[in-house]
Amino acid sequence: MALEWEQIIVDSCDPIALGRWWAEALGWVVVDETEEIIEIRPEPDQIPGLLFVPVPEGKASKNRLHPDFRPDDQEAEVARLLSLGARRADTVQDAQHWVTLLDPEGNEFCVLGKRNS
């Protein structure tokens, strides 16, 4: 038996706005959108994707799962994401090789530095 990773579901107070934000941040495309949900993928026929769905409550605590991204230029990518509306998280430590950011609804994600050889 094999499993194929289809998508990750993201609970959101405003799924359309958050999905569009992540599509822009990742350079992904919208493959499905209604008044309540939006699905984005790297390419229309490429999975896994992200499916943003409505929930009535806002985020209450730290994420139990969050994505890490490793760009070519960490400083430039952090600046770009901040310009799109991400915010820095309060969890900053010396000697960290990553920057923790928050998307517009407060979901954590990390932008990693260069990989150690």
C-alpha positions as a Markdown table, in Angstrom:
| # | Residue | x | y | z |
|---|---|---|---|---|
| 1 | Met | 0.0 | 0.0 | 0.0 |
| 2 | Ala | 1.4 | 3.4 | -1.0 |
| 3 | Leu | 0.3 | 6.8 | 0.2 |
| 4 | Glu | 0.4 | 9.9 | -2.0 |
| 5 | Trp | 0.6 | 13.2 | -0.2 |
| 6 | Glu | -2.3 | 15.3 | -1.7 |
| 7 | Gln | -2.4 | 18.4 | 0.4 |
| 8 | Ile | -2.2 | 20.0 | 3.8 |
| 9 | Ile | -5.4 | 21.6 | 5.2 |
| 10 | Val | -5.0 | 25.1 | 6.7 |
| 11 | Asp | -7.7 | 26.4 | 9.0 |
| 12 | Ser | -8.3 | 30.1 | 8.5 |
| 13 | Cys | -10.6 | 32.9 | 9.5 |
| 14 | Asp | -10.2 | 34.3 | 6.0 |
| 15 | Pro | -9.2 | 31.4 | 3.7 |
| 16 | Ile | -9.3 | 33.3 | 0.5 |
| 17 | Ala | -7.1 | 36.1 | 1.7 |
| 18 | Leu | -4.6 | 33.7 | 3.4 |
| 19 | Gly | -4.5 | 31.4 | 0.4 |
| 20 | Arg | -3.8 | 34.2 | -2.0 |
| 21 | Trp | -1.1 | 35.5 | 0.4 |
| 22 | Trp | 0.6 | 32.0 | 0.4 |
| 23 | Ala | 0.2 | 31.7 | -3.4 |
| 24 | Glu | 2.1 | 35.0 | -3.8 |
| 25 | Ala | 4.7 | 34.1 | -1.1 |
| 26 | Leu | 5.4 | 30.7 | -2.7 |
| 27 | Gly | 4.9 | 31.6 | -6.3 |
| 28 | Trp | 2.2 | 28.9 | -6.5 |
| 29 | Val | -1.0 | 28.9 | -8.5 |
| 30 | Val | -4.7 | 28.8 | -7.5 |
| 31 | Val | -6.2 | 25.6 | -8.7 |
| 32 | Asp | -9.6 | 25.8 | -7.0 |
| 33 | Glu | -11.5 | 28.6 | -5.4 |
| 34 | Thr | -15.1 | 29.1 | -4.1 |
| 35 | Glu | -16.5 | 31.7 | -1.8 |
| 36 | Glu | -15.2 | 29.7 | 1.2 |
| 37 | Ile | -12.1 | 27.7 | 0.2 |
| 38 | Ile | -9.0 | 28.1 | -1.9 |
| 39 | Glu | -6.5 | 25.5 | -3.0 |
| 40 | Ile | -3.0 | 26.3 | -4.2 |
| 41 | Arg | -0.3 | 24.2 | -5.7 |
| 42 | Pro | 3.2 | 24.6 | -7.1 |
| 43 | Glu | 1.8 | 23.9 | -10.6 |
| 44 | Pro | -1.8 | 23.0 | -11.6 |
| 45 | Asp | -1.0 | 19.3 | -11.9 |
| 46 | Gln | 1.6 | 19.1 | -9.1 |
| 47 | Ile | 0.9 | 18.0 | -5.6 |
| 48 | Pro | 1.1 | 18.4 | -2.6 |
| 49 | Gly | -1.0 | 21.5 | -2.3 |
| 50 | Leu | -2.4 | 23.7 | 0.4 |
| 51 | Leu | -6.2 | 23.9 | 0.9 |
| 52 | Phe | -7.4 | 26.8 | 3.0 |
| 53 | Val | -10.7 | 26.2 | 4.8 |
| 54 | Pro | -12.9 | 28.4 | 7.1 |
| 55 | Val | -13.0 | 28.0 | 10.8 |
| 56 | Pro | -14.9 | 30.4 | 13.2 |
| 57 | Glu | -12.1 | 30.8 | 15.7 |
| 58 | Gly | -8.7 | 32.5 | 15.4 |
| 59 | Lys | -5.4 | 30.9 | 16.1 |
| 60 | Ala | -5.0 | 30.5 | 19.8 |
| 61 | Ser | -1.5 | 29.0 | 20.4 |
| 62 | Lys | 1.7 | 27.9 | 18.7 |
| 63 | Asn | 1.4 | 25.7 | 15.6 |
| 64 | Arg | 1.9 | 22.0 | 16.1 |
| 65 | Leu | 3.2 | 21.8 | 12.6 |
| 66 | His | 4.9 | 24.5 | 10.5 |
| 67 | Pro | 6.9 | 24.6 | 7.2 |
| 68 | Asp | 10.6 | 25.4 | 6.9 |
| 69 | Phe | 11.9 | 27.0 | 3.7 |
| 70 | Arg | 15.5 | 27.2 | 2.6 |
| 71 | Pro | 16.0 | 30.1 | 0.1 |
| 72 | Asp | 19.2 | 30.9 | -1.8 |
| 73 | Asp | 19.4 | 34.2 | 0.1 |
| 74 | Gln | 17.9 | 34.2 | 3.6 |
| 75 | Glu | 18.1 | 37.9 | 4.2 |
| 76 | Ala | 16.6 | 38.8 | 0.9 |
| 77 | Glu | 13.8 | 36.3 | 1.3 |
| 78 | Val | 12.9 | 37.5 | 4.8 |
| 79 | Ala | 12.8 | 41.0 | 3.5 |
| 80 | Arg | 10.5 | 40.0 | 0.6 |
| 81 | Leu | 8.1 | 38.1 | 2.9 |
| 82 | Leu | 8.0 | 40.9 | 5.4 |
| 83 | Ser | 7.1 | 43.3 | 2.5 |
| 84 | Leu | 4.2 | 40.9 | 1.6 |
| 85 | Gly | 2.8 | 41.2 | 5.1 |
| 86 | Ala | 4.6 | 38.5 | 7.2 |
| 87 | Arg | 5.7 | 39.5 | 10.7 |
| 88 | Arg | 8.6 | 38.5 | 12.8 |
| 89 | Ala | 7.9 | 36.1 | 15.6 |
| 90 | Asp | 9.0 | 37.0 | 19.1 |
| 91 | Thr | 11.2 | 33.8 | 19.3 |
| 92 | Val | 14.6 | 35.2 | 18.3 |
| 93 | Gln | 17.7 | 33.7 | 19.8 |
| 94 | Asp | 21.4 | 34.4 | 19.2 |
| 95 | Ala | 23.2 | 31.9 | 16.9 |
| 96 | Gln | 19.9 | 30.8 | 15.3 |
| 97 | His | 20.3 | 29.7 | 11.7 |
| 98 | Trp | 16.7 | 30.4 | 10.9 |
| 99 | Val | 14.2 | 33.3 | 11.1 |
| 100 | Thr | 10.7 | 32.5 | 12.4 |
| 101 | Leu | 8.0 | 34.5 | 10.7 |
| 102 | Leu | 4.2 | 34.7 | 11.0 |
| 103 | Asp | 1.8 | 34.8 | 8.1 |
| 104 | Pro | -1.1 | 37.3 | 8.1 |
| 105 | Glu | -3.1 | 35.0 | 10.5 |
| 106 | Gly | -0.2 | 34.3 | 12.8 |
| 107 | Asn | 0.8 | 30.9 | 11.6 |
| 108 | Glu | 4.6 | 30.2 | 12.2 |
| 109 | Phe | 7.0 | 29.3 | 9.4 |
| 110 | Cys | 10.8 | 29.4 | 9.3 |
| 111 | Val | 13.2 | 30.8 | 6.7 |
| 112 | Leu | 16.4 | 28.8 | 7.0 |
| 113 | Gly | 20.0 | 29.9 | 6.4 |
| 114 | Lys | 22.5 | 28.1 | 4.3 |
| 115 | Arg | 22.8 | 24.4 | 4.7 |
| 116 | Asn | 25.8 | 23.3 | 6.7 |
| 117 | Ser | 28.1 | 21.1 | 4.6 |
